[in-house]
Amino acid sequence: MTSSAFPPPISEPDPSTFTCSSSLVGPCSGCQRSTHRYGSGGLPLCHWCMTTARESWGTGVRFNNTRTQAN
């Protein structure tokens, strides 16, 4: 997936929902978009909200992605 400058409408789920069980899908804590939220590898923020959050963290904070990439 390529990132765009503008996220799709909130009614569109985060792409992470396509690779997880529906029981692990929940609302993003930022925008309420459906995202892989619960369980191992889940995040409280969707892809777009996480990008915005990372921009405000600065260089002293690092994020370690625990999601596995599907091949």
KAHUPE-V244101 format. One record per pair of residues at least 24 apart in sequence whose ideal C-beta (glycine too) atoms are under 6 Angstrom apart, sorted by the first residue. I is the first residue (numbers start at 1). J is the second residue. Records with the same first field share a line. If there is no record, write none. Layout:
# KAHUPE-V244101
I: J ; J
This chain:
# KAHUPE-V244101
7: 48
14: 46 ; 47
19: 70
41: 66 ; 67
